[in-house]
């Protein structure tokens, strides 16, 4: 499922000549695996990669497979088991797949796949239905302080960035993070439908997943989780009086058993994509920040991020 934003962004991309480097060791075709349902942030990133790469002539053929479940761990397990050694395969994953293997005691984690590149970083947003009784973040915060179990909040599963942000908010409210009533959904599309349909009181998800719904009035944004405002009208959690700053990075991983030569080709693809003006323009359209890291720098980042995430989860009583 391609979001309306992705279609519009793709239509707005300039027509570029076929990149000369496409014949210099880059994959001719890519098979993108998304460990979540269509319509969410990981899926949106995959479709954005396809749109820009096709326009620039980096890759001519794309295939997609989506598999939701276990906050990404079900899809990750299939990718590890079925894509081993496949030079054309890329997994879309990120911060929200660091914590769930810890919380769910999954036998697989991002340590079982091959890092290629970190691409983007994005803050989350707290949204409510348009007719919500919560006029602002302070109103929702005080309701959570009084009775957190009475406020069902949609988000991705246990240990994801959505869950961690909610836990940090509860801690800032001097409540136990485990008191939060997180209602887990298998992807951003399902989370969006739940809050728009009034099945939950609020939701926490990536800004890009809700931005166009905020602009159209189908949901109301109360606060974002980054260090800066993503919209002039929407304050950050810190501006609302809650000392919470957290963002969600997303990137690319190759299958286990990928050869050094195949990994180098995938790295060349990621670097070429990152260098395109159309890619930077699309990031602006999606409300994401450029967070490109590759090679040893990305591997070092992953080691630190795993250690930091595990420490936060233990501190919050979630692991």
BALOMI-178967 format. One record per residue (C-alpha): residue number from 1; x, y, z; residue in three letters. Coordinates in pm, 1 decimal, always signed. Each point is the difference from the previous one (the first is absolute). Example, Ala and Ser with C-alpha at 12.3 -4.5 7.8 and 13.67 -1.06 7.14 Angstrom:
BEGIN
> k, xx, yy, zz, r
> 1, +1230.0, -450.0, +780.0, Ala .
> 2, +137.0, +344.0, -66.0, Ser .
This chain:
BEGIN
> k, xx, yy, zz, r
> 1, +0.0, +0.0, +0.0, Unk .
> 2, +157.4, +326.0, -108.4, Unk .
> 3, -100.3, +301.5, +206.9, Unk .
> 4, -147.5, +305.8, -168.4, Unk .
> 5, +301.8, +200.8, +114.5, Unk .
> 6, +241.0, -241.8, -166.4, Unk .
> 7, -194.9, +15.9, -326.2, Unk .
> 8, -5.9, +377.9, +5.3, Unk .
> 9, +368.2, +20.6, +90.8, Unk .
> 10, +91.9, -241.3, -277.6, Unk .
> 11, -200.6, +203.5, -250.8, Unk .
> 12, +185.4, +312.3, +109.8, Unk .
> 13, +345.0, -150.4, -50.8, Unk .
> 14, +195.3, +140.5, -293.3, Unk .
> 15, +64.8, -233.2, -290.6, Unk .
> 16, +367.6, -85.4, +22.7, Unk .
> 17, +230.1, -171.3, -247.5, Unk .
> 18, +93.8, -357.4, +80.3, Unk .
> 19, +286.7, +5.9, +249.1, Unk .
> 20, +324.5, -111.0, -157.1, Unk .
> 21, +94.4, -179.6, +322.1, Unk .
> 22, -294.0, -239.2, -44.7, Unk .
> 23, +225.8, -199.4, -236.4, Unk .
> 24, +290.6, +11.3, +243.1, Unk .
> 25, -76.2, -276.0, +245.1, Unk .
> 26, -343.6, +94.2, +132.0, Unk .
> 27, -282.4, -255.6, +21.7, Unk .
> 28, -220.3, -7.7, -310.1, Unk .
> 29, -299.3, -104.0, +212.4, Unk .
> 30, -87.7, +19.9, +367.2, Unk .
> 31, -239.2, -200.5, +215.2, Unk .
> 32, -115.4, +214.6, +294.1, Unk .
> 33, -124.6, -176.3, +313.1, Unk .
> 34, -213.1, +205.5, +242.1, Unk .
> 35, -62.3, -169.5, +339.2, Unk .
> 36, -326.9, +188.8, +49.8, Unk .
> 37, -337.2, +49.6, -165.3, Unk .
> 38, -34.1, +238.2, -296.7, Unk .
> 39, -57.0, +365.4, +74.5, Unk .
> 40, +245.7, +58.5, +283.7, Unk .
> 41, +336.1, +171.6, +30.2, Unk .
> 42, +215.1, -293.4, -113.0, Unk .
> 43, -225.2, -65.9, -297.6, Unk .
> 44, -3.4, +369.2, -86.9, Unk .
> 45, +378.6, +9.7, +2.5, Unk .
> 46, +17.3, -300.3, -231.8, Unk .
> 47, -241.8, +157.9, -246.3, Unk .
> 48, +191.8, +328.4, +12.7, Unk .
> 49, +323.3, -186.1, -79.8, Unk .
> 50, -171.6, -162.6, -297.1, Unk .
> 51, -142.2, +328.9, -129.7, Unk .
> 52, +330.2, +188.0, +10.4, Unk .
> 53, +210.4, -292.6, -125.4, Unk .
> 54, -222.1, -60.2, -302.4, Unk .
> 55, -0.7, +367.8, -96.2, Unk .
> 56, +378.2, +17.2, +27.0, Unk .
> 57, +55.3, -330.8, -174.7, Unk .
> 58, +192.0, -151.0, +291.2, Unk .
> 59, -207.2, -319.9, +2.7, Unk .
> 60, -253.6, -102.2, -261.9, Unk .
> 61, -186.5, -280.7, +177.3, Unk .
> 62, -147.2, -10.6, +350.2, Unk .
> 63, -193.7, -266.6, +186.8, Unk .
> 64, -165.1, +40.7, +339.5, Unk .
> 65, -103.9, -238.5, +275.1, Unk .
> 66, -180.3, +111.9, +318.6, Unk .
> 67, -39.0, -218.8, +308.1, Unk .
> 68, -129.8, +145.0, +327.1, Unk .
> 69, +6.2, -146.9, +348.5, Unk .
> 70, +191.7, +14.4, +326.0, Unk .
> 71, +95.2, +366.5, -48.2, Unk .
> 72, +209.5, -102.6, -300.7, Unk .
> 73, +157.3, -314.7, +145.4, Unk .
> 74, -222.1, -238.1, -203.0, Unk .
> 75, +111.0, +157.2, -327.9, Unk .
> 76, +359.8, +19.8, +116.2, Unk .
> 77, -1.3, -373.7, +74.7, Unk .
> 78, -132.4, -78.4, -349.5, Unk .
> 79, +256.1, +228.1, -163.5, Unk .
> 80, +282.3, -172.7, +189.0, Unk .
> 81, -131.7, -348.5, -82.1, Unk .
> 82, -101.2, +47.0, -364.0, Unk .
> 83, +226.4, +268.1, -145.5, Unk .
> 84, +337.8, -136.2, +109.6, Unk .
> 85, +271.9, +78.8, -253.3, Unk .
> 86, -231.9, +186.2, -238.7, Unk .
> 87, +195.8, +289.6, -144.1, Unk .
> 88, -313.2, +184.5, -116.6, Unk .
> 89, -179.8, +11.4, +337.8, Unk .
> 90, -32.3, +298.9, +230.0, Unk .
> 91, -182.3, +17.3, +332.9, Unk .
> 92, -155.0, +331.8, +105.6, Unk .
> 93, +39.8, +34.4, +376.7, Unk .
> 94, +108.2, +242.4, +267.9, Unk .
> 95, -25.0, +107.4, +361.0, Unk .
> 96, -338.0, -167.0, +44.8, Unk .
> 97, +159.0, -339.5, -65.8, Unk .
> 98, +275.6, +39.3, +259.2, Unk .
> 99, -214.1, -32.2, +312.3, Unk .
> 100, -268.4, -258.9, -90.4, Unk .
> 101, +241.7, -297.3, -16.0, Unk .
> 102, +107.8, +91.9, +353.9, Unk .
> 103, -354.9, +41.7, +132.7, Unk .
> 104, -138.1, -303.2, -185.7, Unk .
> 105, +309.9, -215.1, +58.7, Unk .
> 106, +13.1, -65.0, -372.8, Unk .
> 107, +261.6, -245.2, -130.5, Unk .
> 108, +89.5, +245.4, -279.2, Unk .
> 109, +102.7, +364.8, +8.5, Unk .
> 110, +168.4, +257.3, -222.0, Unk .
> 111, +327.7, -164.2, +100.4, Unk .
> 112, -99.8, -285.6, -236.3, Unk .
> 113, -9.6, +217.7, -312.4, Unk .
> 114, +267.9, +200.2, -182.7, Unk .
> 115, +3.2, +379.9, +48.2, Unk .
> 116, +1.9, +202.3, -321.4, Unk .
> 117, -93.8, +359.6, +81.0, Unk .
> 118, -201.5, +218.0, +233.5, Unk .
> 119, -206.1, +237.4, -212.6, Unk .
> 120, -245.5, +212.1, +198.0, Unk .
> 121, -101.7, +119.2, +342.5, Unk .
> 122, -348.1, +111.3, +100.5, Unk .
> 123, -174.4, +122.0, +311.9, Unk .
> 124, -325.4, -153.2, +118.1, Unk .
> 125, -324.8, +185.7, +54.0, Unk .
> 126, -275.2, -41.5, +257.7, Unk .
> 127, -340.1, +32.3, -166.0, Unk .
> 128, -363.8, -22.0, +107.1, Unk .
> 129, -328.6, -25.2, -193.3, Unk .
> 130, -133.1, +339.0, -115.6, Unk .
> 131, -283.4, -12.5, +252.8, Unk .
> 132, +222.0, -98.7, +293.1, Unk .
> 133, -62.3, +135.2, +347.2, Unk .
> 134, +372.6, +78.8, +20.5, Unk .
> 135, +52.3, +351.2, -132.5, Unk .
> 136, +378.5, -9.4, +40.0, Unk .
> 137, +289.8, -213.3, +121.9, Unk .
> 138, -34.9, +127.0, +355.2, Unk .
> 139, -357.3, -125.7, +8.3, Unk .
> 140, +100.1, -345.8, -117.2, Unk .
> 141, +297.6, +1.7, +234.0, Unk .
> 142, -211.1, +76.5, +306.4, Unk .
> 143, -247.1, -274.5, -94.2, Unk .
> 144, +288.9, -244.8, -29.4, Unk .
> 145, +136.3, +115.9, +334.1, Unk .
> 146, -337.1, -62.8, +163.7, Unk .
> 147, -81.8, -339.1, -156.1, Unk .
> 148, +236.5, -124.8, -269.9, Unk .
> 149, -175.2, -335.2, -35.8, Unk .
> 150, -319.3, +181.2, -96.3, Unk .
> 151, +156.4, +164.5, -307.8, Unk .
> 152, +52.6, -252.9, -282.4, Unk .
> 153, +275.1, +124.7, -231.0, Unk .
> 154, +77.5, -157.5, -337.1, Unk .
> 155, +349.5, -67.2, -123.8, Unk .
> 156, +232.4, -268.2, -122.0, Unk .
> 157, +73.7, -298.5, +223.7, Unk .
> 158, +204.3, -44.8, +313.5, Unk .
> 159, +348.8, +146.1, -0.7, Unk .
> 160, -48.0, +219.2, -307.7, Unk .
> 161, +78.6, +370.9, -5.5, Unk .
> 162, -373.0, +72.6, +44.9, Unk .
> 163, -0.4, -214.4, +314.6, Unk .
> 164, +320.2, +152.8, +135.1, Unk .
> 165, -132.0, +354.8, -54.2, Unk .
> 166, -321.3, -86.2, +182.7, Unk .
> 167, +203.7, -153.6, +281.5, Unk .
> 168, +220.5, +307.9, +26.8, Unk .
> 169, -309.7, +220.3, +9.9, Unk .
> 170, -149.4, -207.4, +282.1, Unk .
> 171, +325.3, +26.9, +191.3, Unk .
> 172, -1.1, +379.1, -50.1, Unk .
> 173, -352.6, -5.4, +146.8, Unk .
> 174, +136.3, -188.3, +303.7, Unk .
> 175, -189.5, -313.4, -91.4, Unk .
> 176, +140.9, -345.2, -72.6, Unk .
> 177, +56.8, -56.3, -372.7, Unk .
> 178, -160.1, -345.1, +29.5, Unk .
> 179, -327.1, +169.9, +95.5, Unk .
> 180, -44.2, +129.6, -355.0, Unk .
> 181, -279.2, -165.7, -198.2, Unk .
> 182, +176.8, -43.8, -335.5, Unk .
> 183, -227.1, -152.1, -264.8, Unk .
> 184, +236.1, -154.2, -254.9, Unk .
> 185, -76.4, +5.8, -373.0, Unk .
> 186, +193.3, -176.3, -277.8, Unk .
> 187, +89.9, +313.6, -195.6, Unk .
> 188, -45.2, +371.8, -39.8, Unk .
> 189, -306.1, -41.3, -221.1, Unk .
> 190, -185.6, -197.3, +268.1, Unk .
> 191, +107.4, +248.1, +268.6, Unk .
> 192, -130.3, +287.7, -210.5, Unk .
> 193, -334.7, -172.7, -54.8, Unk .
> 194, -35.0, -72.7, +372.7, Unk .
> 195, +42.1, +359.3, +111.5, Unk .
> 196, -205.8, +144.0, -286.4, Unk .
> 197, -277.5, -246.6, +81.4, Unk .
> 198, +1.8, +81.5, +369.4, Unk .
> 199, +103.9, -351.1, +106.0, Unk .
> 200, +264.6, +154.7, +225.8, Unk .
> 201, +35.2, +327.7, +185.4, Unk .
> 202, +332.5, +89.5, -161.8, Unk .
> 203, +287.7, -139.4, -203.5, Unk .
> 204, +377.2, +29.0, -17.4, Unk .
> 205, +159.7, -52.4, -341.6, Unk .
> 206, +244.4, +153.9, -244.5, Unk .
> 207, -72.8, +355.1, -112.1, Unk .
> 208, +6.3, -105.1, -364.7, Unk .
> 209, -276.2, -254.0, +59.4, Unk .
> 210, -237.9, +264.8, +132.9, Unk .
> 211, +112.0, +326.3, -161.0, Unk .
> 212, -253.3, +12.3, -282.0, Unk .
> 213, -279.3, -111.4, +236.1, Unk .
> 214, +96.5, +282.7, +237.6, Unk .
> 215, -8.1, +250.2, -286.5, Unk .
> 216, -340.4, -126.6, -118.9, Unk .
> 217, -149.6, +11.5, +350.6, Unk .
> 218, -68.9, -374.1, +18.9, Unk .
> 219, +211.0, -13.7, +317.2, Unk .
> 220, +129.7, +267.2, +235.7, Unk .
> 221, +370.7, +16.1, +91.0, Unk .
> 222, +80.9, +81.4, +362.4, Unk .
> 223, +380.1, -21.9, +7.5, Unk .
> 224, +304.7, -143.0, -175.3, Unk .
> 225, +288.6, -188.5, +160.5, Unk .
> 226, +302.1, +165.2, -161.5, Unk .
> 227, +221.5, +286.3, +107.6, Unk .
> 228, -159.7, +243.8, -247.7, Unk .
> 229, -347.3, +72.5, -131.5, Unk .
> 230, -100.8, -173.8, -320.9, Unk .
> 231, -299.8, +229.1, -42.2, Unk .
> 232, -36.1, +356.7, +131.3, Unk .
> 233, -331.1, -91.9, +163.1, Unk .
> 234, +115.7, -316.8, +176.8, Unk .
> 235, +224.0, +34.5, +307.5, Unk .
> 236, +258.5, -253.1, +110.8, Unk .
> 237, -53.2, -211.7, +309.8, Unk .
> 238, +277.4, +195.6, +168.3, Unk .
> 239, -178.2, +328.4, -79.6, Unk .
> 240, -309.5, -147.2, +165.1, Unk .
> 241, +193.9, -56.0, +321.9, Unk .
> 242, +101.2, -365.9, -45.6, Unk .
> 243, +372.2, -71.9, -23.5, Unk .
> 244, -31.1, -257.5, -279.1, Unk .
> 245, +203.3, +8.2, -323.2, Unk .
> 246, +12.1, -309.1, -222.9, Unk .
> 247, +16.7, -65.8, -372.9, Unk .
> 248, -34.0, -299.0, -231.3, Unk .
> 249, +277.7, -84.2, -246.6, Unk .
> 250, -58.8, -222.5, -304.3, Unk .
> 251, +241.4, -174.0, -232.1, Unk .
> 252, +94.7, -293.0, -220.6, Unk .
> 253, +132.5, -347.5, +84.7, Unk .
> 254, +115.5, -285.3, -222.5, Unk .
> 255, -74.9, -367.3, +53.3, Unk .
> 256, +228.9, -219.4, +208.0, Unk .
> 257, +257.9, -174.0, -213.3, Unk .
> 258, +23.0, +291.7, -243.7, Unk .
> 259, +345.6, +0.5, -159.3, Unk .
> 260, +239.3, +290.5, +39.7, Unk .
> 261, -37.9, +76.4, -371.1, Unk .
> 262, -380.3, +6.1, +19.6, Unk .
> 263, +7.4, +216.7, +312.2, Unk .
> 264, +232.2, +244.9, -176.0, Unk .
> 265, -250.6, +26.1, -286.8, Unk .
> 266, -280.1, +73.3, +245.3, Unk .
> 267, +215.3, +260.5, +173.2, Unk .
> 268, +66.8, +167.3, -336.2, Unk .
> 269, -373.7, +7.4, -63.2, Unk .
> 270, -73.3, +157.5, +341.3, Unk .
> 271, +272.1, +262.5, -48.6, Unk .
> 272, -123.4, +83.8, -350.3, Unk .
> 273, -358.0, +33.5, +126.6, Unk .
> 274, +112.3, +226.1, +283.8, Unk .
> 275, +188.2, +223.8, -242.9, Unk .
> 276, -303.8, +75.8, -217.3, Unk .
> 277, -158.7, +347.6, +37.4, Unk .
> 278, -336.3, -171.4, -56.9, Unk .
> 279, +59.4, -214.9, +308.7, Unk .
> 280, +63.7, +302.1, +218.7, Unk .
> 281, -308.7, +168.2, -143.0, Unk .
> 282, -209.8, -305.4, +78.6, Unk .
> 283, +129.2, -8.9, +359.3, Unk .
> 284, -119.4, +358.5, +40.9, Unk .
> 285, -340.2, -100.8, -137.3, Unk .
> 286, -22.2, -290.7, +246.1, Unk .
> 287, +110.4, +205.7, +301.7, Unk .
> 288, +307.5, -219.4, +54.6, Unk .
> 289, +357.6, +104.1, +73.1, Unk .
> 290, +300.5, -126.7, -192.3, Unk .
> 291, +188.4, -236.2, +233.4, Unk .
> 292, +225.6, -181.4, -244.5, Unk .
> 293, +261.1, -235.3, +145.4, Unk .
> 294, +167.4, -292.7, -171.8, Unk .
> 295, +279.1, -249.2, +49.9, Unk .
> 296, +182.7, -14.5, +332.9, Unk .
> 297, -164.9, +322.5, +120.0, Unk .
> 298, -343.6, -162.1, -32.8, Unk .
> 299, +119.7, -318.0, +172.2, Unk .
> 300, +140.1, +203.9, +291.0, Unk .
> 301, -326.3, +190.9, +26.1, Unk .
> 302, -199.0, -325.1, +10.9, Unk .
> 303, +209.3, -136.7, +285.8, Unk .
> 304, -52.3, +317.8, +202.7, Unk .
> 305, -369.8, +16.4, -84.2, Unk .
> 306, -59.9, -359.9, +108.5, Unk .
> 307, +177.2, +60.9, +332.2, Unk .
> 308, -183.7, +329.7, +59.7, Unk .
> 309, -340.1, -147.7, -92.7, Unk .
> 310, +45.8, -299.3, +228.4, Unk .
> 311, +97.3, +234.0, +284.6, Unk .
> 312, -310.4, +218.1, -53.8, Unk .
> 313, -228.5, -303.5, -15.5, Unk .
> 314, +142.6, -136.6, +325.1, Unk .
> 315, -33.5, +342.2, +161.8, Unk .
> 316, -362.4, +20.5, -111.0, Unk .
> 317, -73.8, -352.2, +125.0, Unk .
> 318, -73.8, -119.7, -353.3, Unk .
> 319, +278.7, -259.8, -16.4, Unk .
